[in-house]
């Protein structure tokens, strides 16, 4: 039986538990949001031993992805904080890290988060 893309992504992520969402996406040549969709499809969850910051970054990115899939607009910082169980300042810090990593772009107004085309 041929292994699906989702299963290949999940297998690679399991072999590299400290890999960030961006590293997984880069390895497979897909966007981060596509990588997360495929990983969720395979029932993948990050291991408990993984780096806590990477886990939170991934949780914030996953929340943003799911929110934008369900709505026409991006979530606010408050919604990201509530949806991931972190403070607003932590949510902003994780959004800033994702922006610095080139995964998302953030506009000057509220709800102006979008995925970069090459991410």
Backbone as numpy.savetxt, mean C-alpha at the origin, in Angstrom:
# Nx Ny Nz CAx CAy CAz Cx Cy Cz
-0.94 -27.64 -12.77 -1.78 -26.46 -12.77 -0.89 -25.21 -12.77
-1.22 -24.24 -13.61 -0.45 -23.02 -13.74 -0.66 -22.12 -12.53
0.43 -21.58 -12.02 0.36 -20.70 -10.84 -0.10 -19.31 -11.28
-1.06 -18.73 -10.57 -1.58 -17.41 -10.92 -0.59 -16.32 -10.51
-0.77 -15.15 -11.08 0.06 -14.00 -10.72 -0.07 -13.69 -9.23
-1.29 -13.77 -8.72 -1.52 -13.51 -7.30 -0.74 -14.49 -6.44
-0.74 -15.77 -6.83 0.00 -16.78 -6.07 1.50 -16.56 -6.15
1.99 -16.15 -7.32 3.43 -15.86 -7.48 3.84 -14.69 -6.59
3.01 -13.64 -6.60 3.29 -12.47 -5.74 3.30 -12.87 -4.27
2.31 -13.65 -3.85 2.22 -14.07 -2.45 3.40 -14.94 -2.06
3.83 -15.84 -2.95 4.97 -16.71 -2.66 6.25 -15.88 -2.51
6.45 -14.92 -3.40 7.64 -14.09 -3.33 7.62 -13.23 -2.06
6.45 -12.67 -1.75 6.33 -11.84 -0.54 6.59 -12.66 0.72
6.15 -13.92 0.72 6.40 -14.80 1.88 7.88 -15.10 2.04
8.60 -15.20 0.93 10.04 -15.46 0.97 10.83 -14.21 1.36
10.23 -13.06 1.22 10.88 -11.78 1.52 10.00 -10.99 2.49
9.88 -11.44 3.74 8.93 -10.83 4.68 9.20 -9.37 5.02
10.42 -8.89 4.82 10.71 -7.49 5.14 10.60 -6.58 3.92
10.21 -7.13 2.78 10.08 -6.32 1.57 8.91 -5.34 1.73
9.11 -4.15 1.23 8.03 -3.16 1.25 7.10 -3.43 0.07
5.94 -2.80 0.11 5.02 -2.92 -1.01 5.65 -2.45 -2.31
6.47 -1.41 -2.24 7.15 -0.89 -3.44 8.14 -1.90 -3.99
8.88 -2.56 -3.10 9.85 -3.57 -3.56 9.15 -4.75 -4.23
8.03 -5.16 -3.68 7.26 -6.26 -4.29 6.78 -5.84 -5.67
6.23 -4.63 -5.76 5.73 -4.12 -7.04 6.87 -4.00 -8.06
8.01 -3.47 -7.64 9.15 -3.32 -8.54 9.63 -4.66 -9.08
9.69 -5.66 -8.20 10.17 -6.98 -8.61 9.29 -7.57 -9.72
7.99 -7.33 -9.62 7.06 -7.89 -10.60 6.70 -6.92 -11.73
7.22 -5.70 -11.65 6.97 -4.73 -12.71 5.53 -4.25 -12.78
4.89 -4.12 -11.62 3.51 -3.64 -11.55 3.44 -2.47 -10.59
2.31 -1.80 -10.57 2.14 -0.70 -9.61 1.92 -1.28 -8.22
2.13 -0.47 -7.21 1.93 -0.92 -5.83 0.48 -1.30 -5.60
-0.44 -0.50 -6.13 -1.86 -0.81 -5.92 -2.23 -2.14 -6.59
-1.66 -2.42 -7.76 -1.91 -3.70 -8.43 -1.33 -4.84 -7.61
-0.13 -4.65 -7.08 0.49 -5.69 -6.25 -0.37 -5.99 -5.04
-0.89 -4.96 -4.37 -1.73 -5.19 -3.19 -3.04 -5.88 -3.56
-3.62 -5.50 -4.68 -4.86 -6.17 -5.11 -4.61 -7.66 -5.34
-3.51 -7.98 -6.01 -3.18 -9.37 -6.29 -2.85 -10.14 -5.01
-2.15 -9.50 -4.09 -1.81 -10.16 -2.82 -3.07 -10.43 -2.01
-3.99 -9.48 -1.97 -5.25 -9.70 -1.25 -6.04 -10.83 -1.90
-6.00 -10.87 -3.23 -6.71 -11.92 -3.97 -6.18 -13.30 -3.57
-4.87 -13.39 -3.27 -4.26 -14.65 -2.88 -4.39 -14.91 -1.38
-5.00 -13.99 -0.65 -5.18 -14.17 0.79 -3.91 -13.93 1.58
-2.98 -13.17 1.04 -1.69 -12.91 1.68 -1.83 -11.88 2.78
-1.08 -12.09 3.85 -0.96 -11.11 4.93 0.49 -11.07 5.37
0.99 -9.90 5.67 2.39 -9.74 6.07 2.64 -10.50 7.37
3.81 -11.12 7.47 4.14 -11.90 8.66 4.35 -10.99 9.87
4.22 -11.57 11.07 4.34 -10.81 12.31 5.76 -10.29 12.53
6.76 -10.94 11.97 8.14 -10.54 12.19 8.60 -9.40 11.32
7.75 -8.93 10.42 8.16 -7.88 9.49 8.31 -6.54 10.21
9.05 -5.68 9.60 9.31 -4.35 10.12 8.01 -3.59 10.37
7.85 -3.06 11.57 6.61 -2.39 11.97 6.30 -1.17 11.09
7.30 -0.40 10.74 7.07 0.76 9.89 6.60 0.33 8.51
7.23 -0.70 7.96 6.81 -1.20 6.65 5.37 -1.71 6.72
5.02 -2.35 7.83 3.65 -2.83 8.00 2.67 -1.66 8.02
3.01 -0.62 8.75 2.10 0.54 8.83 2.02 1.26 7.48
3.18 1.41 6.80 3.15 2.03 5.47 2.25 1.22 4.54
2.40 -0.09 4.59 1.59 -0.96 3.75 0.12 -0.87 4.13
-0.18 -0.76 5.43 -1.57 -0.65 5.88 -2.18 0.67 5.38
-1.42 1.74 5.46 -1.90 3.04 4.98 -2.11 2.97 3.47
-1.16 2.41 2.75 -1.28 2.29 1.30 -2.47 1.41 0.93
-2.65 0.32 1.63 -3.77 -0.57 1.37 -5.09 0.16 1.64
-5.17 0.90 2.74 -6.39 1.65 3.04 -6.69 2.66 1.94
-5.66 3.40 1.51 -5.86 4.40 0.45 -6.36 3.71 -0.83
-5.72 2.58 -1.18 -6.11 1.84 -2.38 -7.57 1.39 -2.31
-7.94 0.77 -1.20 -9.30 0.28 -1.04 -10.32 1.42 -1.01
-9.96 2.50 -0.34 -10.86 3.66 -0.25 -11.10 4.24 -1.64
-10.01 4.40 -2.42 -10.14 4.99 -3.74 -10.84 4.04 -4.71
-10.74 2.74 -4.49 -11.49 1.78 -5.30 -12.99 1.91 -5.03
-13.35 2.22 -3.78 -14.76 2.27 -3.39 -15.38 3.65 -3.58
-14.57 4.68 -3.68 -15.07 6.06 -3.79 -14.45 6.74 -5.00
-14.97 7.89 -5.34 -14.44 8.64 -6.47 -13.31 9.57 -6.03
-13.12 9.71 -4.75 -12.14 10.66 -4.23 -11.19 9.93 -3.27
-10.12 10.63 -2.93 -9.13 10.08 -1.99 -9.60 10.31 -0.55
-9.09 9.49 0.38 -9.45 9.69 1.79 -8.73 10.90 2.37
-9.34 11.47 3.40 -8.67 12.55 4.14 -7.68 11.92 5.12
-6.81 12.72 5.68 -5.86 12.23 6.68 -6.63 11.65 7.88
-7.71 12.32 8.26 -8.52 11.83 9.38 -9.09 10.44 9.08
-9.56 10.24 7.85 -10.11 8.94 7.47 -9.03 7.86 7.41
-7.85 8.24 6.95 -6.73 7.29 6.94 -6.39 6.88 8.37
-6.33 7.86 9.26 -6.02 7.58 10.67 -7.07 6.65 11.28
-8.34 6.98 11.09 -9.41 6.15 11.63 -9.41 4.75 11.01
-9.20 4.68 9.71 -9.25 3.41 9.00 -8.10 2.47 9.30
-6.98 3.02 9.77 -5.81 2.19 10.05 -5.50 2.10 11.55
-6.25 2.84 12.37 -6.04 2.77 13.81 -4.81 3.49 14.31
-4.41 4.55 13.60 -3.25 5.33 14.03 -3.68 6.78 14.23
-2.80 7.59 14.79 -3.11 9.00 15.01 -3.05 9.77 13.69
-3.63 10.98 13.68 -3.59 11.80 12.47 -2.16 12.19 12.11
-1.33 12.47 13.13 0.06 12.83 12.83 0.83 11.64 12.26
0.54 10.44 12.75 1.18 9.25 12.20 0.70 8.99 10.77
-0.60 9.20 10.54 -1.14 9.01 9.19 -0.44 9.97 8.23
-0.29 11.23 8.64 0.39 12.20 7.78 1.85 11.78 7.55
2.52 11.29 8.58 3.91 10.85 8.43 4.02 9.71 7.42
3.09 8.76 7.48 3.13 7.63 6.54 2.79 8.09 5.12
1.85 9.00 4.98 1.54 9.56 3.66 2.78 10.27 3.11
3.48 11.01 3.96 4.70 11.71 3.55 5.77 10.72 3.10
5.91 9.60 3.82 6.88 8.56 3.43 6.52 7.96 2.07
5.24 7.71 1.87 4.80 7.15 0.58 5.03 8.15 -0.55
4.84 9.44 -0.25 5.11 10.47 -1.26 6.60 10.54 -1.55
7.43 10.50 -0.51 8.88 10.55 -0.69 9.40 9.35 -1.47
8.73 8.21 -1.31 9.13 7.00 -2.03 8.66 7.02 -3.48
7.87 8.04 -3.84 7.41 8.16 -5.22 6.22 7.29 -5.56
5.53 6.80 -4.54 4.39 5.92 -4.76 3.11 6.71 -5.01
2.96 7.81 -4.26 1.77 8.65 -4.40 2.19 10.10 -4.60
1.26 10.89 -5.07 1.41 12.34 -5.14 0.36 12.94 -4.23
0.69 14.04 -3.58 -0.24 14.69 -2.66 -0.33 16.15 -3.06
-1.56 16.60 -3.35 -1.79 17.99 -3.72 -1.87 18.88 -2.49
-1.98 20.19 -2.70 -2.00 21.13 -1.57 -3.32 21.15 -0.80
-4.39 20.61 -1.38 -5.69 20.63 -0.71 -6.03 19.25 -0.16
-7.04 19.20 0.69 -7.50 17.93 1.25 -7.98 17.00 0.14
-7.78 15.70 0.34 -8.24 14.65 -0.58 -7.57 14.73 -1.95
-6.34 15.18 -2.00 -5.64 15.25 -3.27 -4.50 14.24 -3.32
-4.79 13.01 -2.96 -3.83 11.93 -3.05 -4.13 11.17 -4.34
-3.10 10.86 -5.09 -3.28 10.00 -6.26 -2.03 9.16 -6.46
-2.19 8.02 -7.10 -1.05 7.15 -7.36 -0.27 7.69 -8.53
1.05 7.64 -8.41 1.89 8.08 -9.53 1.77 7.04 -10.63
1.81 7.47 -11.84 1.65 6.58 -13.00 2.74 5.52 -13.07
3.97 5.87 -12.70 5.08 4.92 -12.81 5.29 4.12 -11.54
4.42 4.29 -10.54 4.60 3.56 -9.26 4.08 2.15 -9.38
